[in-house]
Amino acid sequence: MLPEPLHSVIVGSLLGDACLERNGRHWRLRFDHGWREEAYAWWKFRLLHTIAASTPRWIEVRDRRTGRIYRHVRFDSRSIPELEAYAGWFYEDGRKRVPPIIDMLLTSSLALAVWYMDDGHRRADCRALRLNTQGFLCEEVDLLIRTLHRNFGIAARRHRVKDNQWVIYLPVQTAQRFCDLIRPHIPPEMGYKLL
């Protein structure tokens, strides 16, 4: 396990938008954010600079389904042996998953903040929040909900958005407490996500 703040940023990112890729003998992390989140990518880079292989840079990605080109900001970590443990926890048969030991990995408000900045948003119709977890299995989403309650006292619910796709819903009663918990870690550019 890497030291803080590296560990928390990695855990939050792997629950969110980051991925691990084997690169030679070891693994590397890839951080990819939309063009509007350039300041956020640089914020992450500053926290991870000791393991970074490159600074954030602009890339263009073509969506195979639509043919549209999207601009992203991307940076990678170095390929290091310490990431082997994270790959073992977060990947199974090439699929990103929620580790069975997530309650021992997701323990800091910084990790929670990074996860929310990557994959969370405020509901437009009410003062509730949502964490996008559509890529995880239903039982993995339930594991995350139990971890939020056990580790942070945050009550959340699972909502179906499509067949076999679930999100985590934080109702109004919980949303403000969640925001207050992560607020110290949120850079000004991402403040729009908070209540």
Backbone as JSON, one array per atom type, in Angstrom:
{
  "sequence": "MLPEPLHSVIVGSLLGDACLERNGRHWRLRFDHGWREEAYAWWKFRLLHTIAASTPRWIEVRDRRTGRIYRHVRFDSRSIPELEAYAGWFYEDGRKRVPPIIDMLLTSSLALAVWYMDDGHRRADCRALRLNTQGFLCEEVDLLIRTLHRNFGIAARRHRVKDNQWVIYLPVQTAQRFCDLIRPHIPPEMGYKLL",
  "N": [[0.85, -1.18, 0.0], [0.56, 2.19, -0.85], [1.86, 5.28, 0.57], [0.0, 7.95, 2.26], [-0.72, 11.12, 0.65], [-1.14, 9.53, -1.54], [-2.31, 6.92, -1.56], [-5.06, 7.38, -0.89], [-5.9, 9.06, -3.0], [-5.53, 7.36, -5.16], [-7.29, 5.19, -4.55], [-9.8, 6.53, -4.48], [-9.82, 7.44, -7.13], [-9.76, 5.03, -8.59], [-12.23, 3.98, -7.95], [-13.6, 5.77, -9.35], [-12.89, 7.43, -12.3], [-10.33, 6.54, -13.12], [-7.98, 4.12, -14.44], [-6.15, 1.03, -14.28], [-3.32, -0.19, -15.99], [-1.39, -2.78, -17.39], [1.98, -2.33, -17.92], [4.66, -3.23, -19.36], [6.64, -4.87, -17.0], [5.25, -4.07, -14.78], [2.42, -2.27, -13.31], [0.58, 0.64, -14.36], [-1.08, 3.72, -13.63], [-3.78, 5.35, -15.24], [-5.06, 8.49, -15.75], [-7.8, 10.19, -16.8], [-9.56, 12.91, -17.88], [-12.35, 15.02, -18.68], [-12.29, 17.93, -20.85], [-13.2, 20.19, -19.51], [-12.4, 19.75, -16.97], [-9.75, 20.34, -16.54], [-8.3, 21.82, -14.58], [-8.82, 20.25, -12.35], [-7.53, 17.87, -13.07], [-4.88, 18.77, -12.96], [-4.76, 19.36, -10.24], [-4.97, 16.76, -9.14], [-2.64, 15.71, -10.25], [-0.65, 17.21, -8.89], [-0.91, 16.13, -6.32], [-0.08, 13.56, -6.82], [2.45, 13.71, -7.89], [4.9, 12.48, -7.23], [4.83, 9.91, -8.2], [4.19, 10.23, -10.81], [4.42, 9.9, -14.37], [4.2, 11.65, -16.38], [3.17, 15.02, -17.14], [-0.15, 16.47, -17.01], [-1.77, 16.37, -20.17], [-3.21, 17.46, -23.28], [-5.41, 15.46, -25.18], [-7.0, 13.98, -28.04], [-9.89, 12.07, -28.49], [-11.58, 9.72, -30.39], [-14.92, 8.82, -30.52], [-16.0, 5.66, -31.08], [-18.58, 4.8, -31.58], [-20.15, 7.07, -32.29], [-18.51, 8.62, -33.85], [-17.72, 11.13, -33.16], [-15.34, 13.55, -31.97], [-13.64, 13.93, -28.96], [-12.17, 16.08, -26.56], [-9.72, 15.5, -24.14], [-8.05, 15.57, -20.94], [-5.13, 14.11, -19.93], [-3.03, 12.08, -17.86], [-0.38, 9.9, -16.82], [0.76, 7.49, -14.41], [4.02, 6.41, -13.31], [5.21, 3.13, -14.16], [5.11, 1.0, -11.62], [6.12, -1.29, -9.01], [4.57, -1.17, -6.68], [1.95, -0.77, -7.43], [0.91, -3.2, -8.02], [-0.54, -4.43, -5.94], [-2.87, -2.84, -5.87], [-3.94, -3.43, -8.37], [-4.53, -6.12, -7.99], [-6.52, -5.87, -6.05], [-8.52, -4.28, -7.31], [-9.09, -5.34, -9.84], [-10.39, -8.06, -11.69], [-10.1, -10.74, -13.74], [-9.69, -8.96, -15.87], [-11.69, -7.07, -15.52], [-12.76, -4.08, -13.99], [-13.5, -3.82, -10.57], [-15.29, -3.59, -7.42], [-13.35, -3.93, -4.64], [-13.48, -6.72, -2.37], [-12.46, -5.99, 0.1], [-13.02, -3.3, 0.41], [-13.88, -1.73, 2.53], [-11.64, -1.51, 4.1], [-9.97, -0.07, 2.52], [-11.18, 2.29, 1.57], [-11.12, 4.68, 3.49], [-10.63, 7.32, 4.13], [-11.59, 10.8, 4.1], [-10.51, 12.17, 1.99], [-10.18, 10.21, -0.05], [-12.87, 9.68, -0.49], [-13.7, 12.2, -1.4], [-12.27, 12.41, -3.83], [-13.36, 10.27, -5.28], [-16.02, 11.2, -5.48], [-15.62, 13.62, -6.9], [-14.71, 12.58, -9.3], [-16.86, 10.88, -10.16], [-19.36, 11.77, -9.23], [-22.34, 13.79, -8.72], [-24.47, 16.68, -8.23], [-27.96, 16.49, -7.81], [-30.23, 17.91, -10.09], [-32.86, 18.47, -9.59], [-33.35, 18.47, -6.88], [-31.97, 18.68, -3.52], [-30.09, 16.54, -3.42], [-27.58, 13.96, -3.86], [-25.59, 12.06, -6.2], [-23.77, 9.15, -6.93], [-22.12, 7.81, -9.6], [-22.21, 4.57, -10.43], [-22.5, 2.71, -12.37], [-20.87, 0.9, -13.72], [-20.3, -1.13, -11.98], [-21.17, -4.24, -10.38], [-24.39, -5.14, -8.96], [-24.19, -6.24, -6.33], [-21.7, -5.24, -5.65], [-22.15, -2.51, -5.58], [-23.87, -2.46, -3.4], [-22.03, -3.22, -1.44], [-20.37, -0.96, -1.42], [-22.22, 0.91, -0.44], [-22.68, -0.09, 2.13], [-20.09, 0.31, 3.13], [-19.87, 3.11, 3.04], [-21.7, 3.74, 5.04], [-20.65, 2.37, 7.31], [-17.96, 3.35, 7.54], [-18.15, 6.13, 7.38], [-20.55, 7.01, 8.37], [-22.56, 7.64, 6.6], [-25.66, 7.51, 5.16], [-26.98, 5.83, 2.44], [-28.61, 4.93, -0.67], [-29.39, 2.4, -3.1], [-30.1, 2.93, -6.5], [-31.82, 1.92, -9.39], [-30.87, 2.52, -12.72], [-30.85, 1.51, -15.27], [-31.42, -1.71, -16.81], [-29.67, -3.91, -14.81], [-27.89, -1.87, -14.06], [-26.72, 0.35, -11.69], [-26.89, 3.14, -9.42], [-25.54, 5.11, -6.74], [-27.45, 6.73, -4.43], [-27.65, 9.62, -2.55], [-29.67, 10.84, -0.22], [-31.42, 13.93, 0.58], [-31.22, 14.32, 3.38], [-28.78, 13.19, 4.0], [-26.97, 14.22, 2.19], [-25.94, 16.85, 2.7], [-24.32, 16.41, 4.95], [-22.45, 14.65, 3.85], [-21.25, 16.38, 1.93], [-20.12, 18.3, 3.67], [-18.22, 16.71, 4.9], [-16.38, 16.11, 2.82], [-15.67, 18.59, 1.86], [-13.25, 20.04, 2.74], [-11.31, 19.02, 1.03], [-11.92, 19.67, -1.56], [-11.03, 21.26, -4.49], [-11.26, 24.75, -5.53], [-12.22, 24.89, -8.21], [-13.84, 22.7, -8.49], [-15.89, 23.09, -6.81], [-18.53, 23.5, -7.59], [-19.84, 21.11, -7.47], [-20.68, 20.71, -4.92], [-23.08, 21.1, -2.2]],
  "CA": [[0.0, 0.0, 0.0], [1.32, 3.43, -0.94], [1.56, 6.21, 1.68], [-0.92, 9.06, 2.0], [-2.09, 11.07, 0.13], [-1.2, 8.72, -2.76], [-3.27, 5.82, -1.41], [-6.45, 7.87, -0.95], [-6.2, 9.56, -4.35], [-5.63, 6.19, -6.03], [-8.53, 4.46, -4.25], [-10.92, 7.33, -4.98], [-9.77, 7.47, -8.59], [-10.13, 3.72, -9.15], [-13.69, 3.88, -7.84], [-14.11, 6.72, -10.34], [-12.55, 7.39, -13.73], [-8.99, 6.04, -13.43], [-7.83, 2.69, -14.71], [-4.81, 0.46, -14.2], [-2.91, -0.91, -17.2], [-0.08, -3.39, -17.29], [2.92, -1.64, -18.81], [5.91, -3.94, -19.1], [6.58, -5.79, -15.86], [4.44, -3.51, -13.69], [1.18, -1.57, -13.64], [0.56, 2.11, -14.28], [-2.41, 4.33, -13.54], [-4.11, 6.35, -16.26], [-6.07, 9.46, -15.3], [-8.35, 10.79, -18.01], [-10.67, 13.79, -17.5], [-12.88, 15.89, -19.74], [-11.56, 19.2, -21.02], [-13.64, 21.17, -18.5], [-11.81, 19.38, -15.68], [-8.29, 20.47, -16.62], [-7.78, 22.25, -13.28], [-8.92, 19.08, -11.47], [-6.44, 16.96, -13.46], [-3.64, 19.33, -12.41], [-4.84, 19.18, -8.78], [-4.6, 15.37, -8.9], [-1.22, 15.55, -10.6], [0.17, 17.75, -7.8], [-0.93, 15.17, -5.21], [0.55, 12.3, -7.25], [3.64, 14.01, -8.69], [6.05, 11.61, -6.93], [4.75, 8.68, -9.0], [3.72, 10.57, -12.16], [5.36, 9.73, -15.49], [4.02, 12.79, -17.29], [2.24, 16.05, -16.69], [-1.39, 16.4, -17.79], [-1.66, 16.86, -21.55], [-4.45, 17.36, -24.06], [-5.49, 14.43, -26.22], [-8.3, 13.88, -28.69], [-10.35, 10.7, -28.54], [-12.74, 9.54, -31.27], [-15.92, 7.86, -30.05], [-16.24, 4.71, -32.18], [-20.02, 4.67, -31.86], [-20.72, 8.27, -32.91], [-17.54, 9.27, -34.72], [-17.38, 12.45, -32.61], [-14.03, 13.67, -31.33], [-13.71, 14.57, -27.65], [-10.88, 16.49, -25.99], [-9.51, 15.04, -22.77], [-6.79, 15.86, -20.28], [-4.67, 12.8, -19.47], [-1.67, 11.83, -17.42], [-0.13, 8.53, -16.37], [1.78, 7.28, -13.39], [5.09, 5.5, -13.73], [4.93, 1.71, -13.92], [5.83, 0.71, -10.37], [5.65, -2.54, -8.39], [3.58, -0.9, -5.62], [0.59, -0.78, -7.97], [0.47, -4.59, -8.15], [-1.57, -4.7, -4.93], [-4.11, -2.17, -6.29], [-4.48, -4.21, -9.49], [-5.12, -7.32, -7.41], [-7.74, -5.52, -5.34], [-9.55, -3.63, -8.13], [-9.33, -5.99, -11.13], [-10.57, -9.51, -11.71], [-10.31, -11.19, -15.12], [-9.7, -7.79, -16.75], [-12.8, -6.16, -15.22], [-12.64, -3.29, -12.77], [-14.51, -4.22, -9.61], [-15.16, -3.08, -6.06], [-12.68, -4.98, -3.87], [-14.18, -7.2, -1.17], [-11.91, -5.31, 1.28], [-13.14, -1.85, 0.19], [-14.03, -1.05, 3.82], [-10.3, -1.26, 4.64], [-9.26, 0.8, 1.57], [-11.89, 3.57, 1.49], [-11.21, 5.07, 4.91], [-10.37, 8.75, 4.34], [-12.47, 11.74, 3.42], [-9.85, 12.53, 0.73], [-10.57, 9.2, -1.04], [-14.28, 9.92, -0.76], [-13.78, 13.42, -2.21], [-11.79, 12.12, -5.19], [-14.39, 9.44, -5.92], [-17.16, 12.06, -5.8], [-15.26, 14.55, -7.98], [-14.64, 11.79, -10.54], [-18.09, 10.21, -10.6], [-20.56, 12.21, -8.52], [-22.91, 15.08, -9.09], [-25.68, 17.14, -7.54], [-29.2, 16.34, -8.56], [-30.74, 19.21, -10.53], [-34.24, 18.66, -9.15], [-33.45, 18.5, -5.42], [-30.67, 18.82, -2.86], [-29.55, 15.2, -3.21], [-26.36, 13.68, -4.62], [-25.56, 10.75, -6.84], [-22.47, 8.6, -7.34], [-22.33, 6.94, -10.75], [-21.58, 3.28, -10.2], [-23.1, 1.82, -13.36], [-19.92, -0.12, -14.16], [-20.12, -2.15, -10.96], [-22.27, -5.16, -10.16], [-25.33, -4.75, -7.91], [-23.65, -6.58, -5.01], [-20.57, -4.35, -5.38], [-22.76, -1.24, -5.18], [-24.32, -2.66, -2.02], [-20.83, -3.21, -0.61], [-19.99, 0.45, -1.29], [-23.22, 1.54, 0.43], [-22.35, -0.52, 3.52], [-18.83, 0.95, 3.51], [-20.18, 4.52, 3.32], [-22.35, 3.82, 6.35], [-19.74, 1.89, 8.36], [-16.75, 4.15, 7.7], [-18.38, 7.58, 7.4], [-21.87, 7.33, 8.9], [-23.35, 8.19, 5.49], [-26.73, 6.63, 4.71], [-27.2, 5.94, 1.0], [-29.47, 3.89, -1.23], [-29.11, 1.99, -4.48], [-31.17, 3.2, -7.45], [-31.63, 1.34, -10.72], [-31.01, 3.46, -13.83], [-31.12, 0.66, -16.43], [-31.27, -3.12, -16.43], [-28.35, -4.27, -14.27], [-27.05, -0.7, -13.83], [-27.14, 0.96, -10.44], [-26.16, 4.3, -8.91], [-25.71, 5.34, -5.3], [-28.23, 7.94, -4.2], [-27.52, 10.19, -1.21], [-30.83, 11.72, -0.07], [-31.22, 15.28, 1.13], [-30.83, 14.25, 4.79], [-27.39, 12.75, 4.07], [-26.15, 14.93, 1.21], [-25.21, 17.97, 3.29], [-23.27, 15.84, 5.81], [-21.44, 14.15, 2.91], [-20.52, 17.54, 1.4], [-19.32, 18.87, 4.74], [-17.1, 15.79, 5.14], [-15.37, 16.17, 1.75], [-15.41, 19.99, 1.48], [-11.86, 20.49, 2.9], [-10.45, 18.47, -0.02], [-12.43, 20.04, -2.87], [-10.44, 22.49, -5.02], [-12.31, 25.72, -5.91], [-12.77, 24.62, -9.54], [-14.81, 21.61, -8.4], [-16.88, 23.48, -5.79], [-19.89, 23.47, -8.13], [-20.45, 19.81, -7.17], [-21.11, 20.67, -3.52], [-24.31, 21.81, -1.8]],
  "C": [[0.89, 1.24, 0.0], [0.96, 4.36, 0.21], [0.53, 7.26, 1.26], [-0.15, 10.28, 1.5], [-2.24, 10.17, -1.1], [-2.28, 7.65, -2.66], [-4.7, 6.32, -1.58], [-6.82, 8.36, -2.34], [-6.36, 8.38, -5.31], [-6.93, 5.43, -5.8], [-9.73, 5.23, -4.77], [-10.98, 7.36, -6.5], [-10.17, 6.14, -9.21], [-11.61, 3.43, -8.96], [-14.35, 4.78, -8.88], [-13.59, 6.43, -11.73], [-11.21, 6.75, -14.07], [-9.02, 4.55, -13.77], [-6.37, 2.3, -14.52], [-4.54, -0.31, -15.46], [-1.56, -1.55, -16.93], [0.79, -2.73, -18.34], [4.3, -2.25, -18.56], [5.72, -4.89, -17.94], [5.6, -5.34, -14.78], [3.19, -2.84, -14.23], [1.41, -0.07, -13.59], [-0.89, 2.55, -14.19], [-2.59, 5.31, -14.68], [-5.27, 7.19, -15.73], [-6.52, 10.23, -16.53], [-9.58, 11.6, -17.61], [-11.09, 14.64, -18.69], [-12.19, 17.24, -19.74], [-11.97, 20.24, -19.99], [-13.0, 20.92, -17.14], [-10.28, 19.46, -15.71], [-7.69, 20.86, -15.27], [-7.81, 21.09, -12.28], [-7.81, 18.08, -11.79], [-5.12, 17.46, -12.9], [-3.61, 19.21, -10.88], [-4.42, 17.76, -8.41], [-3.11, 15.15, -9.16], [-0.32, 16.06, -9.47], [0.2, 16.8, -6.61], [-0.16, 13.89, -5.54], [1.9, 12.5, -7.94], [4.82, 13.06, -8.43], [6.01, 10.3, -7.71], [4.34, 8.96, -10.44], [4.83, 10.37, -13.19], [5.31, 10.92, -16.43], [3.11, 13.81, -16.63], [0.95, 15.91, -17.5], [-1.21, 17.03, -19.17], [-3.0, 16.66, -22.25], [-4.34, 16.22, -25.05], [-6.88, 14.52, -26.85], [-8.66, 12.41, -28.85], [-11.6, 10.65, -29.43], [-13.65, 8.47, -30.67], [-16.28, 6.95, -31.23], [-17.7, 4.61, -32.57], [-20.55, 5.86, -32.65], [-19.8, 8.94, -33.92], [-17.13, 10.66, -34.25], [-16.01, 12.41, -31.94], [-14.21, 14.47, -30.04], [-12.3, 14.91, -27.18], [-10.83, 16.09, -24.52], [-8.18, 15.58, -22.26], [-6.35, 14.55, -19.63], [-3.27, 12.9, -18.89], [-1.59, 10.43, -16.86], [0.85, 8.54, -15.2], [2.93, 6.5, -14.04], [4.61, 4.07, -13.49], [5.78, 1.3, -12.72], [5.28, -0.55, -9.72], [4.59, -2.32, -7.32], [2.14, -0.93, -6.13], [0.04, -2.18, -8.18], [-0.66, -4.91, -7.17], [-2.9, -4.07, -5.35], [-4.76, -2.92, -7.45], [-5.14, -5.48, -8.97], [-6.43, -7.04, -6.69], [-8.86, -5.11, -6.3], [-9.84, -4.31, -9.47], [-9.44, -7.49, -10.96], [-10.93, -9.91, -13.14], [-10.47, -10.01, -16.07], [-10.82, -6.8, -16.49], [-12.53, -5.4, -13.93], [-13.81, -3.65, -11.86], [-14.32, -3.47, -8.3], [-14.5, -4.19, -5.25], [-13.51, -5.44, -2.67], [-13.69, -6.51, 0.1], [-12.04, -3.79, 1.17], [-13.29, -1.1, 1.51], [-12.68, -0.77, 4.48], [-9.51, -0.3, 3.74], [-9.86, 2.2, 1.51], [-12.14, 4.06, 2.91], [-11.03, 6.57, 5.14], [-11.36, 9.61, 3.57], [-11.84, 12.21, 2.11], [-10.23, 11.52, -0.36], [-12.02, 9.39, -1.45], [-14.46, 11.14, -1.67], [-13.35, 13.16, -3.65], [-12.82, 11.28, -5.94], [-15.57, 10.31, -6.35], [-16.82, 13.03, -6.94], [-15.16, 13.82, -9.32], [-16.03, 11.4, -11.04], [-19.35, 10.63, -9.88], [-21.09, 13.51, -9.06], [-24.12, 15.4, -8.22], [-26.87, 16.87, -8.42], [-29.72, 17.73, -8.9], [-32.12, 19.51, -9.93], [-34.42, 18.73, -7.63], [-32.04, 18.62, -4.83], [-30.11, 17.46, -2.48], [-28.33, 15.02, -4.11], [-26.45, 12.28, -5.21], [-24.12, 10.4, -7.17], [-22.73, 7.59, -8.46], [-21.51, 5.66, -10.57], [-22.08, 2.24, -11.2], [-22.17, 0.71, -13.83], [-19.71, -1.25, -13.17], [-21.36, -3.03, -10.85], [-23.14, -4.7, -8.99], [-24.77, -5.04, -6.51], [-22.44, -5.72, -4.64], [-21.07, -2.98, -4.96], [-23.26, -1.34, -3.74], [-23.15, -2.65, -1.04], [-20.34, -1.78, -0.38], [-20.94, 1.18, -0.35], [-22.96, 1.17, 1.89], [-21.08, 0.16, 4.01], [-19.04, 2.43, 3.82], [-20.8, 4.65, 4.71], [-21.38, 3.47, 7.48], [-18.59, 2.87, 8.61], [-17.0, 5.64, 7.89], [-19.72, 7.99, 8.01], [-22.79, 7.94, 7.86], [-24.39, 7.14, 5.06], [-26.99, 6.88, 3.23], [-28.09, 4.79, 0.55], [-29.02, 3.58, -2.65], [-30.34, 2.31, -5.33], [-30.83, 2.57, -8.79], [-31.8, 2.44, -11.77], [-31.28, 2.76, -15.15], [-31.06, -0.78, -15.94], [-29.83, -3.38, -16.0], [-27.38, -3.1, -14.18], [-27.61, 0.07, -12.64], [-26.28, 2.18, -10.12], [-26.39, 4.36, -7.4], [-26.35, 6.71, -5.13], [-28.05, 8.37, -2.75], [-28.65, 11.19, -1.03], [-30.48, 13.03, 0.63], [-30.69, 15.22, 2.57], [-29.35, 13.9, 4.95], [-26.45, 13.62, 3.24], [-25.33, 16.06, 1.83], [-24.07, 17.46, 4.18], [-22.12, 15.32, 4.95], [-20.6, 15.31, 2.38], [-19.63, 18.17, 2.45], [-18.08, 18.02, 5.03], [-16.0, 15.95, 4.09], [-14.93, 17.58, 1.4], [-13.95, 20.43, 1.66], [-10.92, 20.03, 1.77], [-10.83, 18.94, -1.43], [-11.75, 21.31, -3.35], [-11.53, 23.44, -5.51], [-12.98, 25.4, -7.25], [-13.84, 23.52, -9.52], [-15.91, 21.91, -7.36], [-18.31, 23.43, -6.27], [-20.6, 22.14, -7.84], [-21.02, 19.74, -5.75], [-22.43, 21.41, -3.31], [-23.92, 23.05, -1.01]]
}
